[in-house]
């Protein structure tokens, strides 16, 4: 742990921060959460939010995720808690348990971090989660993605208000707020120094094997006029506006050409490529694939282009991409179904109020304890024992057996701790079955 940073930058003031928060229009929540790693950025944000919350009668809770990837990570998380409790701030440590990946560690750790914080907020009915991304992060990310050859989306700035990164399910996870995107790290460090607050310096911030650290050093040492965090951040913001326009055009196209079914599949009008600009067509395909598969990230661009060209052909016979099976129905429309084999098969639930299964279905678990599992053949067998004509009733829900055969196994059902079977309410309602208990299931799109 150490103090570091230059001294020739003015500290961000509480009054200035209040104006920033007011522009975010967060309303009057009873409570909010902030992610705090213990670094200078998140410590400054936490203390700034604490001042704001105290003056607006809002409860603040700080969340630290212990990834368990470094030897002293738990000790550091405890130190953060000690600092915050001394200032009267509620603090919780969320631990990433289970197997840790050998590759792609940073992305996996990021996903685990968001999943832990998101579920904690859901369980505690918190709808606002604040993150400490700042202007330096914006500039560094822009350069990293520029060097990787990213397009508009990759080069655009982060949003100050955004849907939760692992899900866009309304009302499930909290919204993300990034109030510091126009503030440099030096001003945050100056604030901590003025406040007399220490912070933890992550040793990886000195490791030049990481691309971000190399970029940081390049920015720090460059004398090129205009090659600075302010200019790069401004350019990223211009890209964000372009991205926003493209997203709006894609949403309009989606409402015109795509139908999402409550059973978890999508139908795309095959004339989409004739009436839409190629860029919007590609974005449309990407969005459908993400929604149907539940994936956080889109498929690689070259695979998306290959799919686009295939779909334009009258001879298209089907394809699998990004965990989604595509084929054409008798009307030549394109069907998108979740690939059963790609589903993480079981999910434990312990009296959670709501959860997200396969990143596709929002489930009201009614505080049931047990497991969520796919609607596999053995589950169908259990239903048939009580409802002999169940398969006939099930077939009546679909006009195309290919959709039925692909979609039904990707539905969720619950086996509780007493081995009782719970079925999706839409299935009970549509088939008239009364022999099983149901639970609320909503396809998030």
Secondary structure by P-SEA (a helix, b strand, c coil): cbbbbbcccccccaaaaaaaaaaaccccccbbbbbbcccaaaaaaaaaaaaaaaaabbbbbbbbbccccccaaaaaaaaaaaaaaaabbbbbbbbbcccccccaaaaaaaaaaaaaaaaaaaaacccbbbbbccaaaaaaaaaaaaaacccccccbbbbcccccccccccccbbbbbbccccccaaaaaaaaaaabbbbbbcccccccccaaaaaaaaaaccccccccaaaaaaaaaaaaaaaaaaaaaaaaaaaccbbbbccbbbbbcccccccccaaaaaaaaaaaaaaaacccccccaaaaaaaaaaaacccccccccccbbbbbccccbbbbbccccccccbbbbccccccccccccccccccccbbbbcccaaaaaaaaacccaaaaaaaaacccaaaaaaccccbbbbbcccccccccaaaaaaaccccbbbbbbbccc
